[in-house]
Amino acid sequence: MSLPTVRELASLIDHAVLRPTQGERDVVDACTIARKEHIATVCVKPFYVADTVRLLKDSGVGTSTVIGFPHGGQAPEVKVGTATTALRDGASELDMVINIGALVDKDYATIEREVAMVVGLAHANEALVKVILETAYLDDAQKAIAAQIAVAAEADFVKTSTGFGPEGATVEDVRLLRQIVGDKIGVKASGGIRTLEDALAMIEAGANRLGTSSTKAILDELRHRRGEG
């Protein structure tokens, strides 16, 4: 694939500030990068949503946050509660982890219910939902079922990983998810995307959103490749 412009690639990035030890200073630094690069969103822990919204005001950069992170084991009502608070605080996108154990148990009704509840709430508040599958724990059949549930619930994206599982995004999983969802919804690749080559490989496989904490390094590498810096 031909090299995107820096602005084009930046517009696909959710800059992650999700490590357990990251706090206010990290959020401020992330928002500084986001304003400079015009990325899609800064993705923070729910506690920092209001601060992030304030720091990004009038920048055109969204605030995303995580629901049921990182294992998805909360009851649907708990996920809805977290989503309600995040939306009240100004989040524009919600990245929700499915109940992985319920999926493995073939308790698809629980997955359908929790996704539908969060998507309905988010869409009523003009926010987007990305459904995190944590693909490293699933076989291809389970990935397909979870992705189909996300499509049926009218989620906006399926997302590969939290970045805190045993493996992050793979080209194979991105390609599989794109094949399953077609052009109905987006595919977000997340976890382990640290270089420009990683990012470009995920886009070529079908991702139209990238989750990474290596935003500056990736965009600086692209500038170098394009002879812009």
Buried (B, 14 or more C-beta within 10 A) or exposed (E): EEEBEBEEBBBBBBBBBBEEEBEEEBBBBBBEBBBEBBBBBBBBBBBBBBBBBEBBEEBEBBBBBBBBBBBBEBEBEEBBEBBBBBBEBBBBBBBBBBBBEBBEEEEBEBBBBBBBBBBBBBBEBEBBBBBBBBBBBBEEEBBBBBBBBBBEBBBBBBBBBBBBBEBBBBBEBBBBBBEBBEEEBBBBBBBBBEBBEBBBBBBEBBBBBBBBBBBBEBBBBBBEEEEEE
